[in-house]
Amino acid sequence: MTDKTLMRLNVNRQRYEVAAAPHHTLLEVLREECGLTGTKHGCELGECGACTVLLDGAPVYSCLTLALEAEGHEVTTVEGLARGSELDPLQTAFAAEGAAQCGYCTPGILLAAKALLERNPRPTRAEMAEAISGNLCRCTGYTAIYEAIERAASERAP
Amino acid sequence: MSELSVIGRRLPKVNVWEHLTGSAKYADDIALPRLLHGKLLRSTEPHARITRIDLSRALAHPGVVAACTGRDMPEKMGIMPSTQDETALAVDRVRYVGEPVAAVAAIDEDAAFEALSLIDVAYEPLPTILTIDEALTREDVRIHEESRNRANVFKEVHLEFGDVEQGFADAEHVRDDWFFFEGNTHAPIEQHSAVASFDADGKLTLWTSTQVPHYLHRELEKVLGLPRSRIRVIATPNGGAFGGKSDPFGHEFAACWLSMKTGRPVKITLDREEVFYAHRGRHPVKMRIRTGVKKDGAITAVHYQSYLDGGAYASYGIATTYYTGALLTVTYRIPAYKFDGTRVYTNKPPCGPKRGHGSTQPRYGFECQLDKIAADLGLDPLELRLRNLQPANSKTVNELRVTSMGLGDALEQAARASGYRDRERARGRGMGIAGSAYISGAGLPIYWNDMPHSGAVVTLDRGGGVLVSCGTAEIGQGSDMLLASVAAEELGVVPEDVHVVSGDTALAPVDLGSYSSRVTFMAGNAVRMAAAQLRRALLDAAADKLGVPVERLGCAFRRIYDLRDPERFVPFVDAVVAAESKVGTLSARGYYKPPKLAGDYKGSGVGPSPAYSYSACVADVSVDEESGRITVNKIVVAHDCGRALNPVNVEGQIEGSAYMGMAEILMEEQVFRGGLHKKPSLLDYKLPTAKDTPELEAVIVETIDSEGPYGAKEAGEGPLNPVIPAIANAVYDAIGVRFDETPITAAKVLDALAKKKARVGPDGLADGADPRNAMRRLLATTEKRERKRAGGSDPFDLAVPSERRKSEGSG
C-alpha cells in the first residue's frame, strides 16, 4: 500500500489538513477524508460531471483532478454554496422550479451554473446548455434546470 | 372537494433541500465506524462452467478481512417468486460477461481491488447464444438446464380475444409489419450502492439504493437464512433508478454476507462499468404486427407477436412478456385481438423493467404501423387515432377496465401546442404524432397474497406536526412530497409541517415499491385514508369549540374554520390538543388494495390497473440529408394524469420522459460484440447532454379519475411511450423513409438515402417464417468466419454462404 501524503486544502473557505495516498483524486479526498459527501460520482472517468467542483471559481471534474493539484487553490463544493444558513439564489430557484428530481447530478450542475452566472449574469438558453453540457442529468430533460438558472439570474441581478 | 389548499399548487418538494445543499445521504455517502469496502469479481466469459475458484491468495492479502463465492449463498433468488433462476453470486456456471462470481471485503478500496486479482478462477467455456434467432433455433445449447420449455425459451404466451379470424375477414385493408426495438439501459447517474451492518444483537441493517425495499427484504431472508424480523432494509434516496434498481442484486447479498461473517459494516458500490452489467433494462424485442382496418380507419382486428431477448436470467421477464401484449388495447378500440409472446434466454446481462416496462416496444411498433395505415388510407395520422379511441368507462376486448380516458384531449392538445395541423410540408422537416397509455400501478402484487399493496400510518404531535410513515421508496420521482401533500391537504396543514418516514421496512408499513407507476395512486390513497380519520377527530373537536356543526367546517393553512365565516377558526394545534384530550393519542392507519380487476383467463394478472394514464406526443424534426443527422426541434407531450397533485412534479416527469424517449429512438443502444458489451461506459453509451436535448413542452391534461387520490393517475412512465414512435413518424414525414427499428442513427439514415430504401427494419425472424433458416444462416456465417480466421479464403467471397444455403434449401 502507498504511503499517505499530508495535504493542505482550502475548501469552502475552510482549511483542511488531511492525509491520503498521493494518487487519490480530489473527489476521493473530499468525500472520504474531508467528509464532504455532497460531491457525487457517477463514473469516476470524467464522463458524467456529477463530481464537478469549483477550483478558484472555475468548474473542474474532481474525479480527474488529483487532490494534490488542488493545494494552494480555493475549492468550492456544494456545501459551500450557502452562506451560513442563507441559501444561494440558485439553490432556492432549483427548489421552486423542480430542477432537482433525484438530486444526484444537482451538486455538480449547481456549481457549473454558479460559475456561469459569475461570468455571465444573464445567460441565454444556448449559453446555459453549453455551460452544463459536461453534466449529465437523467431525470429532468434539462428544461427545469434552465428555468431555475433563469430565475436565479433575475434574482441576483434584477 | 371544492377547494384544495395544497393539491394542485406549484410547491417545492419537502425533501428537495437536502439535495441542494449536499446533505442528502445516498447509500455511498454512508460512513460507519470500522467500515469495510467490498468489491465483486465478475465473469470474463459469456457462458462457461466454473471449474475452479480459489480464494486463498486473496484471503492472504494483508488488507482483506473476508471473501465469499456463490457457494456461500447457493439459494435461488429473483424478483418473481415463480421464476427464480439466479443466485447472489454465480454457482458453478456463468451466463454473461459481468456476472458476479466472488466478493471480497477489505480495509480500504485499494486493498479490495488488489484482492480481486488474487482470486483464482478457471472457466471452461461453453457455446454461447447471443440473439433471439439463435435462442429460438439452437437446441444443442441450454443456458438454463432446468428450462421446461424449448431449450432457451423462458416463457411463451398465447392469448386470443374476440373473433380474430372474422376481424381480419371483415377488414378492407390489412397491414403486416415487422419491427425491432433495440435494447437500452436505465443509466441512472448514481451507481448502485449498498451498506450492510450486522450488529451484536444479531440484527442486520441494509442501506441500499433500491426501488423495492419490501421485495428485497423477502429475498434477503431467503438467501441469508435470517428471519425477516431481524433484517431491516432502508431504501436510501435513489440517485435515479428508472426500473434499474428494482431487482435484488448480488452486491446487496454479498455486502450482507460479508458483514455477517466479519461483524463489521461492509459497503459495496458498483462502478459505472458494473452498472451496465447489472442492467435489467429494456428488452430487445422483435415483433410482428398485423392490423386490419375498414376504409374509414376503424380497426377490425390486431394480431401482435413479440420475441423478447431476455438476457441470462428471469428478472421481471414473465411480466415483461405479458406487458408487451397487454396494453395495446386500452388506447384504441380493438374488437378482436390475438397476442403471442416469447421470451428467450441469451448470454447477456439480464433484461428487466425500464420506464414503460414491456409496453414501450409494442407501442413503438403499433404507432408506427398506424402511421402507415393512415398513409395507405389517405387519412391524417391524428384523425385515424381520434376515430378509434377506446371510450371512457368501458372494458377492452382483453377484459381491462378503463375508467377516465383522456387520450383524445391529449392528442388534440399536443397537436394544438405544436401547430401540427398547420405544419409546413418541406423536404427535410417533419412532424410525427403518437398516442399511448400506461398503468397507474399493477393490479396484482408480484407474490400472491391478499394484503394491501400500500399501507400508511399518520400520527399527529401536540405541537402541530404530522408524521407519515409509508414504505414507499423515494427514487427522485417525488414520492415523499406526494405523501406529505396528501396528508397536508387532508388535515389542513402545509407540506412543511409533515415529517415523512419512507423506505424503511422497520419503521413503516409495507408499500410494494416504486415500480409500475403505482405510488401516487396506491400510497396516495393509503395516506388519504389514514389522514381522513384524524381529520374527523379534529373537526369533531373544533366543532365543539366553535359551536358549529361538523359539516360546516373546513380546514386549510393550519386552521379549522367555519365555512360561512372563515374568520371564525380554531388553530390546528389547538384542535390537536382538544382532540387528543378527548380521544387519546392521534394516530391512524390507512391502506390501499386495488379492486379485483383481473379477467377470467390465465395470464389475466398482467395488464389490469385501477386506472390508465394517457399520453400523446408530437415531435418536430429536421433531417440533414448530407450528414444523416436528425435534429429534434421540439417535443410536445400532453399527458392525462387524472389530476396534477403538484404540477411542477408532473411537468418534470413529462419532460424527463420526453428526454428519455428521444434518447431511446435516436441514440441509445445496449449492444454486444460476441459476449462483450460494446459500450459499458458513459463515454461510449451516449446519454443526451443539454446540447442534444431539444425544447420540451409538457401539457397537463386532467380527467379527474374516480378512484385516484383527488383524481390523480400516474405520470412517471406513460409520457415516455409516445415519444419514440412520434419521432420515428416525424423522420418519415421529413424524408419518406420508414425506420422500423431503433435507434435511428445518422449512419442508418445515410445508408437508407444512399440505397434509396423506403424502409429500414427486419423482415422477420432470421430468413422468414421458418426459424430453422436462422440456424442455417448462422452456420454459414460461422464457417465463413472460421475460414477467414484460418486464412483459407478470400474474406470478400460472399458466394460461400449463399451457395451453401441454396444447396441446403433444395435438399
Interface residues (C-beta under 8 A of the other chain):
Chain A: M1 T2 A21 R31 E32 G35 L36 T37 G38 T39 K40 H41 G42 C43 E44 L45 E47 C48 A50 T77 V78 E79 L81 A82 L87 Q91 F94 A95 A96 E97 G98 A100 Q101 C102 G103 Y104 C105 T106 P107 L110 M128 A129 E130 I132 S133 G134 N135 L136 C137 R138 C139 T140 G141 Y142 T143 A144 I145
Chain B: R10 P12 K13 V16 W17 E18 H19 L20 T21 G22 S23 A24 K25 Y26 D28 D29 A31 G63 D110 A111 H186 A187 P188 I189 E190 Q191 P237 N238 G239 G240 A241 F242 D271 R272 I475 G476 Q477 G478 V648 N649 E651 G652 E655 G656 S657 A658 Y659 M660 S681 L682 L683 L687 T689 A690 K691 T693 E695 L696
